[in-house]
Amino acid sequence: MAPNVMTGYAPPPETPPPKKGGIDYSKFDKIEDSDDEKPEKPSEKPPAAEEKPHCHNCHKDIQKPLRCGVCKKVSYCSAACQKDDWSFHKRNCKKPEEKAKAAPKKPAKSPENEKEKEKRQKEEKVMDDEDVGTWYRHREWKPTAEPKKDFAPTRLEAEASASSKPAAAGSAWNAAGTWEEKDVTDFAKNGLAEALRSFQDVEAAGGVLCIKDVEKVEGEASKPVIRGKMRHIFDLNFKVQFEFKWMDSSGQKQAQGNISISDFTNDTFAEGVLAEPAVDLSFREARLEPSRRQAVQAALGTSWPPAEKTLMAQVAEKMKSWSQDFEKAT
């Protein structure tokens, strides 16, 4: 359209209509994206000027530097400056490290012998099984000198197996040999009281020491069966009455007392087991003089194990004999 002569106004140019069958994208060609990364040009820095050598002590520029003979890193203007700076420089002065030596090359493998190569290939020969196809591959089987063995199952007779099995130590109902316990406390008490009899008298302090009776046998005893094996377990306590008789100017005198023995167990006489019973001595009447009392105590032998030729040595011997008989009893 032509501009108006009177007003001088010219209308904007008309945009051409879009082509048929498409959209005009030409207006997007002039759009610039500010986020696009643009390659940066390498900055060109002027080459740094070479530094002139200076003295490490007085910091003066020098024309002919004298380098340190050890580290080769610092320079001096004179030998006097080097000597003056040595008290400080010696802390950092080190000999430069030598470059690591190259590792020695491994020797090349010797070529394989032809005979050994053929032998190895024959041993590693892989065969194809025609019956199952080529997907199944296995190594070639080589026959041996031993003939092929045929293994067939054999029947075990019930009677033979029953006779070979050891009989259980417990009752008939406990054929499997599991836990079973039998209380034998009364049997153990009566047996121990019967065994602690017939003691010999012991002479001590001008008199005679003897055992009168054994009383109050208490405790527990049992025979458990554990995994088919019978065990004998007991823990008993008892008292031994003793009497000491002697003569003096007024005639015959006597003094009585008790020896209490506790914690007498099945491990008391076992080898390698420390299970000592407790022994306690008491006098009923205090008629003994101190010197005579000490002599009587030595003859009784209240320590464990008791000394030989004492009254407690006889008691310990009968205790050991009874424990052995108790273990043998079924």
C-alpha positions as MATLAB code, in Angstrom:
seq = 'MAPNVMTGYAPPPETPPPKKGGIDYSKFDKIEDSDDEKPEKPSEKPPAAEEKPHCHNCHKDIQKPLRCGVCKKVSYCSAACQKDDWSFHKRNCKKPEEKAKAAPKKPAKSPENEKEKEKRQKEEKVMDDEDVGTWYRHREWKPTAEPKKDFAPTRLEAEASASSKPAAAGSAWNAAGTWEEKDVTDFAKNGLAEALRSFQDVEAAGGVLCIKDVEKVEGEASKPVIRGKMRHIFDLNFKVQFEFKWMDSSGQKQAQGNISISDFTNDTFAEGVLAEPAVDLSFREARLEPSRRQAVQAALGTSWPPAEKTLMAQVAEKMKSWSQDFEKAT';
ca = [
       0.000    0.000    0.000;
       1.333    3.485   -0.903;
       1.874    6.091    1.880;
      -0.676    8.870    2.389;
       0.628   12.155    0.968;
      -1.347   14.351    3.359;
      -0.477   12.661    6.615;
       2.803   10.973    5.713;
       1.651    7.731    7.377;
       2.793    4.512    5.846;
       1.133    1.284    7.026;
       3.351   -1.647    8.032;
       4.187   -4.086    5.310;
       1.841   -6.949    5.027;
       3.220  -10.327    6.051;
       2.936  -12.916    3.358;
       0.315  -15.542    4.070;
       1.600  -18.932    5.229;
       2.062  -21.549    2.644;
      -0.614  -24.082    2.293;
      -0.063  -27.397    3.959;
       2.457  -26.216    6.616;
       3.415  -23.750    9.370;
       5.935  -20.985    8.932;
       8.750  -21.262   11.478;
      10.899  -18.525    9.989;
      10.160  -16.161   12.897;
      12.118  -18.423   15.249;
      15.323  -18.159   13.235;
      16.361  -14.840   14.789;
      15.868  -15.938   18.427;
      19.127  -16.139   20.354;
      19.491  -18.276   23.442;
      21.574  -16.597   26.110;
      22.234  -19.937   27.846;
      24.102  -21.413   24.905;
      27.612  -22.287   25.870;
      30.172  -20.531   23.794;
      33.726  -21.771   23.603;
      36.000  -19.644   25.677;
      39.120  -18.384   24.108;
      42.263  -19.350   25.922;
      43.643  -16.425   27.838;
      46.995  -15.404   26.610;
      49.223  -14.470   29.512;
      52.472  -12.773   28.924;
      55.448  -14.998   29.614;
      56.772  -14.528   33.118;
      60.076  -12.850   33.343;
      62.909  -15.067   34.437;
      63.804  -14.552   38.067;
      67.342  -13.576   38.711;
      69.191  -15.681   41.262;
      69.519  -14.050   44.644;
      71.443  -14.862   47.780;
      69.504  -17.033   50.240;
      71.112  -15.173   53.149;
      71.357  -11.477   52.227;
      68.767  -11.616   49.362;
      70.949   -9.684   46.917;
      70.921  -10.390   43.210;
      74.016  -12.266   42.167;
      75.643  -12.823   38.824;
      77.585  -15.989   39.631;
      75.582  -17.974   42.192;
      77.194  -20.511   44.470;
      74.719  -23.408   44.921;
      74.464  -25.633   47.990;
      76.478  -28.791   47.404;
      73.860  -31.054   49.050;
      70.358  -30.044   47.946;
      71.323  -27.985   44.839;
      68.301  -25.710   45.475;
      69.558  -22.537   47.192;
      72.247  -20.093   46.044;
      74.610  -17.754   47.847;
      76.719  -14.808   46.827;
      79.734  -15.892   48.843;
      81.037  -18.616   51.120;
      80.572  -16.309   54.116;
      76.808  -16.025   53.453;
      76.545  -19.779   53.029;
      78.307  -20.350   56.360;
      76.154  -17.741   58.083;
      72.894  -19.316   56.775;
      73.852  -22.941   57.464;
      72.374  -22.927   60.990;
      68.910  -22.350   59.399;
      69.300  -24.111   56.077;
      70.505  -27.414   57.549;
      66.969  -28.145   58.820;
      65.584  -28.386   55.275;
      68.693  -29.400   53.363;
      68.218  -32.870   51.879;
      69.887  -34.764   49.116;
      67.608  -35.057   46.055;
      66.045  -38.507   45.702;
      67.201  -40.662   42.845;
      64.684  -41.846   40.298;
      63.276  -45.280   40.985;
      64.987  -47.957   39.015;
      62.921  -49.652   36.381;
      61.559  -53.030   37.417;
      63.379  -55.941   35.794;
      61.509  -57.493   32.965;
      60.134  -60.965   33.473;
      61.878  -63.616   31.432;
      59.901  -64.698   28.431;
      58.279  -68.102   28.629;
      60.126  -70.796   26.818;
      58.236  -72.174   23.821;
      56.315  -75.341   24.595;
      57.805  -78.517   23.332;
      55.921  -80.044   20.404;
      55.645  -83.454   22.067;
      54.318  -81.995   25.295;
      51.842  -79.876   23.336;
      50.491  -82.903   21.438;
      50.233  -84.901   24.674;
      48.278  -82.136   26.385;
      45.908  -81.793   23.426;
      45.201  -85.543   23.455;
      44.433  -85.504   27.181;
      42.106  -82.530   26.773;
      40.316  -84.016   23.789;
      36.575  -83.359   23.959;
      34.124  -85.833   22.471;
      30.588  -85.308   21.189;
      27.928  -87.716   22.379;
      25.835  -88.789   19.385;
      22.971  -90.061   21.550;
      22.124  -86.769   23.214;
      23.296  -84.340   20.561;
      26.197  -82.001   20.156;
      25.119  -79.760   23.055;
      26.335  -82.319   25.593;
      30.113  -82.500   25.705;
      32.275  -84.575   28.008;
      35.856  -85.655   28.311;
      36.950  -88.934   26.830;
      36.810  -91.815   29.334;
      39.944  -93.897   29.648;
      39.619  -97.503   30.865;
      41.582  -98.536   33.952;
      43.100 -101.834   35.007;
      40.486 -102.380   37.727;
      37.325 -104.194   36.600;
      33.993 -102.478   36.883;
      32.181 -103.236   40.138;
      28.476 -103.797   40.535;
      26.980 -102.471   43.740;
      23.725 -103.957   44.941;
      21.852 -103.078   48.159;
      21.892 -105.706   50.893;
      19.115 -106.315   53.395;
      19.933 -105.962   57.094;
      18.291 -108.551   59.246;
      16.463 -107.202   62.285;
      17.832 -109.911   64.576;
      21.433 -109.319   63.551;
      21.147 -105.587   64.111;
      19.463 -106.108   67.488;
      22.165 -108.521   68.676;
      24.986 -106.190   67.633;
      23.491 -103.272   69.581;
      24.697 -103.146   73.220;
      22.051 -103.517   75.878;
      20.960 -100.331   77.609;
      22.080  -99.851   81.197;
      18.667  -98.668   82.360;
      15.345 -100.374   82.845;
      13.569 -102.533   80.277;
      11.213  -99.705   79.341;
      14.210  -97.451   78.592;
      15.609  -99.418   75.644;
      16.770  -96.220   73.927;
      19.098  -95.423   76.838;
      17.756  -91.920   77.472;
      17.602  -90.140   80.841;
      16.612  -92.305   83.781;
      17.277  -91.792   87.491;
      16.895  -94.186   90.401;
      16.905  -93.005   94.023;
      19.196  -95.167   96.212;
      19.559  -92.874   99.224;
      18.521  -95.462  101.830;
      20.787  -98.069  100.267;
      23.764  -95.674  100.428;
      23.090  -94.585  104.029;
      22.822  -98.122  105.358;
      25.858  -99.282  103.402;
      28.076  -96.429  104.624;
      26.994  -96.893  108.263;
      27.799 -100.596  108.001;
      31.211  -99.934  106.427;
      32.286  -97.473  109.162;
      32.840 -100.122  111.836;
      35.664 -102.155  113.410;
      38.308  -99.468  113.951;
      41.591 -100.058  115.726;
      42.483  -98.031  118.825;
      45.201  -95.384  118.596;
      47.575  -94.565  121.481;
      48.066  -90.855  122.174;
      49.197  -88.657  125.123;
      49.471  -91.563  127.577;
      45.990  -92.813  126.750;
      43.895  -94.662  124.175;
      41.761  -93.097  121.423;
      38.906  -95.149  119.951;
      35.705  -94.768  117.875;
      32.482  -95.669  119.627;
      29.804  -95.167  116.962;
      28.821  -93.556  113.641;
      25.561  -91.621  113.694;
      23.413  -89.320  111.583;
      24.320  -90.473  108.082;
      22.399  -88.008  105.904;
      22.375  -86.877  102.289;
      21.256  -88.095   98.873;
      22.355  -90.797   96.449;
      21.116  -91.785   93.000;
      22.009  -93.868   89.949;
      21.081  -91.934   86.794;
      21.369  -93.381   83.298;
      22.675  -90.768   80.862;
      23.002  -91.721   77.177;
      22.968  -95.415   77.975;
      25.652  -95.202   80.680;
      24.928  -95.593   84.383;
      26.502  -93.111   86.774;
      26.746  -93.185   90.580;
      26.161  -89.865   92.325;
      26.028  -89.215   96.058;
      26.522  -86.412   98.574;
      26.578  -87.632  102.188;
      27.281  -86.260  105.676;
      27.893  -88.178  108.914;
      29.304  -87.915  112.454;
      31.879  -90.121  114.170;
      31.820  -90.368  117.987;
      35.241  -90.877  119.555;
      36.405  -91.423  123.135;
      39.771  -90.788  124.773;
      40.725  -92.602  128.029;
      43.773  -91.961  130.211;
      45.006  -92.500  133.770;
      46.208  -89.923  136.307;
      46.744  -89.789  140.081;
      43.021  -89.728  140.775;
      42.243  -92.727  138.563;
      40.901  -93.351  135.038;
      39.409  -90.433  133.129;
      37.756  -90.060  129.764;
      36.753  -87.348  127.301;
      34.368  -87.659  124.383;
      33.881  -85.721  121.166;
      32.581  -85.754  117.588;
      34.126  -85.535  114.132;
      31.635  -84.104  111.616;
      32.358  -84.991  107.982;
      30.324  -83.214  105.268;
      30.432  -82.936  101.471;
      31.503  -86.554  100.976;
      30.707  -86.953   97.251;
      31.437  -89.323   94.384;
      34.324  -87.008   93.341;
      36.131  -87.122   96.703;
      38.494  -89.918   95.625;
      38.382  -89.267   91.860;
      41.734  -88.700   90.175;
      42.460  -85.158   89.044;
      39.421  -83.722   90.866;
      39.721  -81.457   93.899;
      36.646  -82.266   96.023;
      37.829  -82.463   99.626;
      35.246  -83.095  102.354;
      34.903  -80.707  105.286;
      36.133  -82.108  108.652;
      35.124  -80.434  111.934;
      36.303  -81.536  115.430;
      34.483  -80.807  118.697;
      34.942  -82.030  122.331;
      31.907  -82.608  124.524;
      33.759  -82.069  127.806;
      36.653  -79.705  128.425;
      38.581  -81.924  130.876;
      41.747  -82.112  128.800;
      44.793  -80.024  129.487;
      45.990  -77.845  126.575;
      49.075  -79.993  125.913;
      47.081  -83.238  126.097;
      44.347  -81.762  123.865;
      46.894  -80.940  121.139;
      48.268  -84.492  121.289;
      44.748  -85.937  120.940;
      43.979  -83.682  117.958;
      47.188  -84.804  116.238;
      46.218  -88.455  116.812;
      42.748  -87.806  115.381;
      44.149  -86.219  112.171;
      41.434  -83.728  111.241;
      43.201  -82.405  108.106;
      42.502  -83.794  104.599;
      44.000  -85.993  103.383;
      44.618  -87.286  106.919;
      48.096  -88.245  108.072;
      49.063  -91.896  108.349;
      48.518  -93.835  111.596;
      45.733  -91.485  112.682;
      42.122  -92.277  113.474;
      40.860  -90.285  110.453;
      43.187  -92.279  108.177;
      41.190  -95.406  109.071;
      37.918  -93.547  108.433;
      39.139  -92.293  105.025;
      40.204  -95.798  104.004;
      36.753  -97.212  104.785;
      35.087  -94.284  102.954;
      37.133  -95.021   99.827;
      36.381  -98.753   99.999;
      32.639  -98.085  100.313;
      32.598  -95.623   97.357;
      34.263  -98.242   95.127;
      31.710 -100.877   96.154;
      28.875  -98.412   95.547;
      30.014  -97.805   91.949;
      30.172 -101.552   91.264;
      26.654 -102.139   92.598;
      23.912 -102.126   89.955;
];
